[in-house]
């Protein structure tokens, strides 16, 4: 898995490539942690994400809770069909905006 972070105004954009699973979810959390406090909103760009496990969903839910506490939100963009289906089946599409 490859993770890249950048800011667009007050939004932390997190690009994730590969597979987001139990083995590497801590890597994603470590990449986000130094910057999440400065963000009002977050966008996960999953254009190159091929798989997400429950550990990855848990990380996104944790980010959503932190953003909501500040009045912000988390958005998932560019997810492929199988990743979008996981969000729908698990009900995460009701907590996080999936574009």
N, C-alpha and C positions, 0 to 999 in steps of 0.2 A: 504494500500500500504506500502511496505517496500522498503527502499532505502539503498544501501551500496555503498561506494566509496573507491577506492584504486588507487594507482599509479603503473603503469608498465613502468619504465623508464620515459619518458616525456608524457605518455599517461594516462589521467584520465579515469578509467574504472568505469562506473556507472551501478550497477545491480539494476533492478527494478522488484519487485514482486507484483502481484495482479492486480489492476485496476488503470490506470493513467487517471484521469478525472479532471473536473473543480474543484471539491472539494479538491483534493489533489495535483494538479500541483504546488501550492506554496510550498508545502513540498519538492518536488523534486528540485525546484529552490533554496530553502534555503540550501539544502544539497550540491548542486553543487557550489554555490557562493563562499564559502571560498577557494576553490581549483582550480577553473577554470582559474584563473590568472597564475597559475604555469604550466598549461598544454599546450602542443603544439598541441596535438590531443585528441580526446575523442572517447570512445567506449561505447555505450549503450548496455548492455547485457540484452536482453528481454526474456531469456529462460523461465522465470516464470511470464511473463506479459500476462494477459488474455484479456485486453482491453486497447485501447488508444483513447482518445477523441481529439477534436480539440485543447483543452487547452494543452494537452500533446504534440501534434504536434508543437504547437507554441513554447513551451519550447525547443524542439529539434532544431527548426529553429533558435531560438535566440542563442543557443549554436553554431550552424553551422556558423552563421554570425561572432561570436566572434573568432572562430577558423580560419576562412578564413582570417580575418584581420591580423592574425599572420602567415599566410601561411600554416595553418594546416587544418584538416578536422574532420568530425564526421562520425562514422561508427556505424550502427545498426547490432547487431549479434543475432543469435539464436531466432529470432522472429517466432512465430507460424504463420500458414497460414492466419488466420483472421487479424492479425496485419500487416503482409506483404501486404495483399490485401488492407488495408487502406492506406498504403504508396503508392501503385500503383494507386489506384483510385484518390487519392488527388494529385498525381504527386510529392510527396516528395521523391520518389525513384530517381528522377532526380537531387535533391539537396543533398541528403544524400546517402552514399553507404549503401546498405542493403545486408548483407551476409546471 
